[in-house]
Amino acid sequence: MKTIRIPRGVYCCLAFLLACLISGSPLPAQSPSLTERLSPNTVFFLVWNGHASYAGSEQKNHLLQLLHDPAFASMWTAATNKVQQGTPNAAGAAGASLAPDIISALDNPFVFGVVIDPDAPKTAAPGVSTSPFAAFGIYDETGKADVVEKLEAQSRAGSKTTVEVTKYDFSGASIEVRTAGKQVSYRAHAGNYYLMADRKQVIEDLVTRFRSADRPATSIAQSAEYDRMHKYVGADAALEIFGRIPDSSTWNLPEKNAKQIMQLAKSLHLEKIHVLAGALNFEGEATRFRGAVLGDTSPTGLFDVAGASGATFQTQPVIATAPVFSITHMNLAALYQLIRDAVNDSAPSGSNPNLAMVEAGAQNFLGMSITDALSLFPGEIASASFYSADGVPEQLYAATIEKPDAVLRVLRALVGTMISNEDTSGSATYLDLAYPYTDPATGAKRRRFYYVAVTPKVIVAAPRKAMLREALQRLDAGAADPPATGVLADPQYAQLRSRLPEKLSGLTGASISGIPLDSILKNIESQAAPAANPSNGQKPPDLSWLRLDVISRYLHITLSGWWKDSSGVYFDSYIQ
């Protein structure tokens, strides 16, 4: 049997986040900013504004206090080593020095982005397919040139592919061309900036924009989309994200995929999404990440999937005692309609016969259309995570419904073979579901139970019947039964909730102090142990490097909300 492994991407994300947040002394302000130098053809960028963007916040921000705790250093080093161990040909010495190099480098600002070059497919060699989109990176290497060179050397040492390096002159600047197989990339220095791109035209444009101390005549910062975004996310963010969908007439896609991609964009009405943005800020005790997706919210399009905002959630009493919960409003029927349109529009005749067959089968099987079945669920969906003392998770789910008799008819059609018992108590109908599974430790065939209750307005599902009945009791009591435990009972909940709008489409929270983190880790390790095969070198994941006691010492609660209005969808998140 294969060992249970934590994906390397998890370690990479953790290492990147920690590296971005742990840094040294602030730098003098740079003018103009990186964003003010970017091409107006930029369609996406992520900007890290360096330590100067949050200097002084370490004394009050809980997340920064955690990251600067000496006890946290070992966790950071271990996370970095996990990433380095997964890098082919990485030398042990390089792995030991990677963490301080990244921390030092990220004192300074950098940007990663994507530009659209409408003329790229036109200028490509005959028979060569060229994307109009090109990636670039920019790093302010003030005082960090030696660190950049060291990290570059580590990257070359870990590469399996031979890289051919040539250079050419562009208006007095030396541009390095790196060819590795079919991949070509470019490097250059302009003033204090280290520039990277995967397109010749892009690197030359970057050199022109960054070699001068003056602002370029044009930039993405002068666009209406950026101005609209910047007004919302505010100034002085440590991390900024910006994206826009350019006019599809400028995409000039290669002929091979152009028709399918353009048809999909049309079916999903991507032209209605104008701009997206996000910003990370460390002001105050809580770390805040907020953003928006703005555009034309009129029917029909992806904005239809987001449910309307309201002052209350019907399912909130169900999740009231959970340490982790999520409630969201989603228009399931609208989502299906978008998918349906996209599938049909991709068919040459405008109607996909396979989809028609599926819909006809659903009509016969359910006694109603798929759209009508989805319409029985108005869109409020909730989930809650509970944990036993030994770290075993239990998931509870709830959703608002209409026409409970019709919902029961659909359930009996879909899972009728798994219903082992059905009974009624008051206005609720209980279904006991049993389904087979294989015990991972013994290989024995067993049955697992899940219990469902259908009430006049809500359907609830839980792994234990006692949990299900307790949830229904809270639902019947409503606001008259204040939670004794869980996120909603956390003293910091009311403080963070007051920062969000009264009317929301979704709310997610977690009481970190209410989650038995150490027990969860032990449970993961115990579950992974039977699958390990030492003879093949397969081992269960070693999680001893995770100092969770340090995390819970500083971080206590997270809360996120999102909402919708006539201009788009917004979100706001806090961790404190």
N, C-alpha and C positions, 0 to 999 in steps of 0.2 A: 504493500500500500504506500502511497505517496505521503510524504510528510506535509503537514500544514505549515505554510510559509506566510509570513507577512510580506506583501508585495513590495518590491524595491521602491515603487513610486511613493509609497507611504513615507519611507525614510527620506526620499528626495524632497517631498513637500515639507516635511518637518525640518530638515536641514536648511532648506531655503528660507522658511519663515524665521527660524531662529537666527540665521546669519543676518537676515535683514534687520533684525531688531537689536542685536548685540553689537555695539560699536563704540568707538572711542570719542575723542574730542571733536567739537563742532568745527565746520569749515566756514570761511568767510562766504557771504552770500554771493552767488554768481549772477551776473546780469549781462545779457538777457538769459532767461531760463532755457533749459533744454527744450521745453515745449514750444517756446517762442521761435525756435530755430527749425522746427520740423516742417517738412514739405506740406503744402496744402493738399497733396494727393494722399496723405496719411489716412488710412481707414481704421487703424487700431494702434494704440500704444499703451504700455504700462511703464510708468515712471516711478522710480524710487528716489526720493528727494534727499536721501542721506541723513546723517545724524543731526545736522543743523535744523532739520524740520521738526525735531522733537526734543532738542536740547533743553534740559531743565525739568522735563516731565518725569524723569526717573524717580524723583522724590515723592511723587504722589500717585502715579499710574501703577495699578496693581500688576499688570502684565509685565511692564518694564522692571518693576521691583523683583518679580520672579526671575526674569532673565538675567538680572545682575546679582542674584544671590550666589555666593561661592559654591553652595551645595548643588547648584544647577550645572556647574561647569562639567562635571563628569557625564551628565546626561547629554549635554551638547556634544562633547567629544565622542561619546559612544555612537550617537546618531550620525555624526559625520563619518566615523569609521565604517558604519554599516553601508553608507553610500559608497565609500571608497572600496570596500571589499567586493562590491558588486560591479566595479568597473574593471573590464578586461585589461590585463597586463599592468595593473596599478602596482607600483612599487610600495613596499611597506614603509619606507622612509617618507615617501610622498604623502601617504595616508596620515602619518603622524603630524605633518605640518599643514595639512589642508585646512583644518578648522581655524587656526589663527590667521591664515592668509585670507580666507573668505571674510572673516570678521573685520580684518583691517581694510580690505578692499571696499567693503560696503559702508565705510564711513562716508564715501563720496557718492554723488548721484549717478544714476544710470537710467537708460531707457531702452526698452525693446519694443519694436513696432513693425507694422506692415504697411506698405504703400501699394497703390495701384498704378501700374504703368500701362495706360490704354494702348500705347503703340507697341508694346512688347511682342504680341503675336504677329504684328505686321512686319516687324524687323527681323523676325526669326528666319533662320535658314530654311530653304524649301524642304518640306517633309518633316520639319522639327516642330513638335508641340511645345509651346511656351506659355506658361501661365502669366496673366497680367499682374499677378500679385508677387511682391518681393519682400523679404524680411530684412531687418536691419537692427543693429545694436550700437549704442553710444555710451561711453563711459568717461566721466571726468576723472582723469588720472593725475590730477594735481597732487604731488607728493606721493604717488602710488605707482610710479612707472616700474619700479623694481618688483612690486607685488604682481603687477600685470604680467610681466615677463616670466615670473616664477609660475604663475597659474597656467600660462600658455605652454611652458615647458612640461608641466605635469600633464596637460591635455595631449601634447604630442607623444609623450612617453606611453600614455595609455591607449593610443590609437593602434588598431590592427592594420590600417590601410596606409600605404606609402603615399606621402604628400609631396607633390612637385611644386616648388615655389619659384615664381618669376616675379619681376618688377617692371613697372613702366612709370614714366613721368606724366603727371597731369598738372599743368600750370604751375610747375615748381614743386608739387607734392609727389612723394614717392608712394605709389599704390602697389601693394603686394597681392599677387594673384596666387591662390592656393588651389591646386587641382588634385583631387583624390578620386580616382576612377572617373565617373561621369559628373561628380559634384564639383562645382567651382565656387569659391568664395573669395572675398576681397577684404583687405585690411589697409588702414591708413591712419596717419596721425595728422591732426589739424589743431594747432594751438595746444591747449591742454587736453584735447579730447582724443580718445582712441575710438576709431570708427570701424564697423564691420557691416557687411552687406553680402547678399547672394546674387546681386545684379550689378553689372558694370555702371550702368547709367545711374543707379542709386548711390553707389559709393562716391561717384564724381559729384553728384548733387550735394551729398553730405559734406564733402571737402569744401565745396564752395560756401555752404551755409555756416560751417563751424570754424573756418580759418580766420574770419574777421571778428573783431570785438563788437561790431555793430549788429543790430537786428536785421535779418533779411527783409527784403521788400514784401515778401509774401510768406505766410506760414499757416499751419492748421489753427493756430491760436487766434487768427483773425476771422475764422469761419463762423457762421451763424450757429452751426451745430456745437462747436466748442464753447461758444459764449453761452448757449442755452444750458449746456452741461455744467459749466463752471459756476454759474449762478446757483445751481442746486448743491453741488458737492462742497462748495466753499473753498477758501484759501488755506494755506499752511498745512496741507495734508502730507503725511509721510509717504503715502503710496497713492497714486492716482491711476485710474483705468479709464480709457476712452475708446469708443468704437462707433462706427457708423456704417450703414450699408449704402454704397455708392449707387448712383443711377445705373440700372442694369444695361442701359444702352452703351455705357462706357466699358463694360466688362471685356468685350471682344474675346470671348472664350475660344479655345481651339475647337475646330469644327467637330472633332470626334465626340466631345461631350456637351457641346454648347446647347443642343436642342433639349436634352433631358434636364440639364441644370436650369436653363431658363424657364422651362415648363414648371419645374418644381417651385422655383421662386415665385412664379405667377400664381400657382395653386395655393401657396402658403401666404400670398400677399405680403411678401417681404418688403415691398416698397412702402408699406405703412409704418415700418419700424425706422425711425429717423436717426436716433442716437441712443447710445447706452453709456453709462458712466458709473464709477465707483470711487470711493476715497476712504483711506484708513487714517485714523487720527488718534493720537495718544493724549489729548487734553483731558484733564480731570482724572478721577480714579478709574473710570471705566474706559476701556479701549472701544472705539466706535468704528464700524464700517457701514457706510450708507451708500446708496446709489439709486439709479433710476433707469428705466427703459422708456423712452419718450417717442411719441409718434401719433399717428391717426388711429384713434380707438373706435371709429365707426365700424359697424359690421361690414364685411366679413373679414376675419384675419386672426392672427395669433393672439391678439389682445382679447378676443372673445373667450379664450380658454380661462383667463383669469376671472374669478368670480367677483361679484360686487362686494363692496365694503359695508360693514355694519357695526353697530355699537356693542352687540352681544354675539356669543356663539352658543348655539343650542347644545352642543356636545361638551361644553366646558365642564359641567359637573361630573361627567364620566371620567375625565382625566385629572380631576382636581387634586388627588392625593399622590400623583406620580412624580418622581424626581426628574423625569424627562418626558416632554409631551410636544405634540405638534397638532395644530388645527389649521385647516386651510379651506378656502372656498374655490372650487374648480368646476367649470362647466364641462362635464363629461360629454354631453351630447354635442357641444360645439367642437370639442377635440376630435370626436369621431367623424364629424362632418368634414373637418379639414383633411383628415387622413383619407376619408372616402373620396373627396374631390381630387386629392393629389394622385391617388391610385387610378381613378378613372381618367384623369387628364393625361396620364402618362401612356394610356393605351392609344394605339393608332386610330381606333374608331371612336374614341372619347368615352368608351364604356368597357371596363375590365370584366370579361366573362367569369373569371374566378371569383371576383368580389360579388358579382350577381348571384353566383351559386352559393356562396357563404351566406349571403343575406336571405336567400330563399330557404336555406336549411335552418337558419336561426328563426325565421318566421314559423316554420313548421314545428320546430323543437320547443320554442318558448311560447308560442301562441301570440307573438307580437314581434314587431320589427326591432332591430338592434337599437335604433334611435329611441323608440318608445320604452324599451327596457332601461336604457341609460337615463331616460327622463324620470324614472321612478326614484332616482337618487339626485336630489336638487343640487348637490355639490359640496356640502360641508362634510369634510372627512377629517377624522381625528385618529391619532395613535398615541399610545402611552407606553413607556418602558418601566417595568418594575424589576427589582432585583432581590433575590433571596439573600440570606446572610452569607451563603457560600458562593455568591457571585453568579448564580444562574439567572439569566434574563427571562422575563415573561412579557410578552407583547399583547396589549389590549387594543382593539380597533373599534371605531364607531363611525357611523355615517347617518346623516339625516335621510329620511325616505318619505315618499308619498304612496298612498294606496297599499297599505301593508299586506292585504290579501294578494295583490298582484306580485309584490315582492316575494311572498312565500311561494307562489306558483313558480316564479323564476328560479328560486333556490332549489325547490324540489326537482325541477327539470335539470339543473346543472349538477347538483351533488346528491341526487336521490339515492344512489348506490352506497353513499357513505353515511347516510342518516341511520344511526343505530337506535335512536329513540326520539320521540316527539311528544311534548306535553304542553299544557297551557296553565298559566297561573296569572290571574287577574287579566290585564289587557295584553300580556306578553306571551308569545309562543316560543318555546325553547326547543332547539334542535341540537341533539348530541351527534357530532360528526366523528367518525373513526376512520383513519386512513393508515395504510401500511408503511413501514419504514424499516431500514436495516440498522441495527445497533452498531455504531462504528467501532465499539470496543470489542464486541463478541462476534459480530457478523450475523447474529440471530435476527430472524424476522419478528417484528413486533408491531403493535398498533399504537398509534398516538391519537389522542382525543383533542378536539377543539369544540367549544360550546358557543352557540349562537342564540341570541334573543332578538325577536322581532317585536317591537312595540309600535304603537300607532304613528310615531314620528321619527323613531331612531332604531337602527339596527346595531347591535353590539356583539363582538366576538372576543372570547378570552380562552386561555389554555386551561383554566380551572372554573368549575361551575360556581364555586364560592366567590371567586373574583368577579364573575359575571353578575351574580345577584347583588353584590356590594355596589357595583357600578350602577345597576338599575335603581338601587335605593337612593344613591346620590342624585341620579337623574330625576327621580320623583320628588326629592326634597328641594332640588334646585338651589337658589341662592340662600335659602333658609338654613342650609347645612354647610357652614364654613369649613374649609379643609383644615385638618389638624396637622397634616404633613404635606410634603411635596413642594414644588416650586412656588405655587400660589400662596403658601404659608410663609415663605422666606421673607424676612423684613425688608430685604432689598428689592423684592419684586415690585412693590407699589412705587418705589422711587423710580425704577427703570421704566415701568409701564407708563408713568406720567410723562415720560419723554416722547412716547409714541402718540400718534393721533388717536382720538377717541374711537373713530371708525376704522376698522381693519378688515382685510380680506384673509389674513393669515397671522398666526401667532405661534411662536416656537420658544420653548424655554427648557433650561436644565439647571437643577440645583446640584452643583458639583459636590458640595458637602454631603448630599443625600445619596450619592452613588458610591457603593463599596468598591472603590477602584482596585485596591489590593486583592480583594476576593475575586474580582472579575479576571485579573491577570492570572491568578492561580487556577481558576476554572479553565481559562484558555490553554494553559500549559498542560493541565491534566487531560483535557480532551485531545490535545495534539500528541501526547506521549504514546498512546496505543498505535498511532499511525506511523510512528517513526520506525525506521529500519536501519539500525547501526551498521549492519553488514554492508549496506550500500552507501554508507556515509550520510544517511538521512537522519536528521535530528529535529526534535521539536524546537520551536522558536525560543531563543533565550531572551527573556524580557526583564532580566534582573537589572539591566541598566536604567530602566524607567523608574525614576524617583518620584512616584506619584504623591508621596507625602509632602514633597516640596511644592508640587502644583497646588494641592488643596490648601496649603498654608496661605497662599496669596489669592487664588481664584475661587470664588464662591458661587457665582451664578452667571448664566448667559440668558439673554432675552432678545428675540428678533421679531419684528413685525413687518408686514408688507400690506400695501393698499393700492387702490386703483382710482383714478379719476379720469376726466375727459381728455387729459393730455398724456396719460401713460400709466405705468406701474412703478411703484417706489418701494424701497426696502430700507430698513434701519436696524442695525444689530449692535448689541453691547455685550462685553464680557467684563466682569468686575469681581 
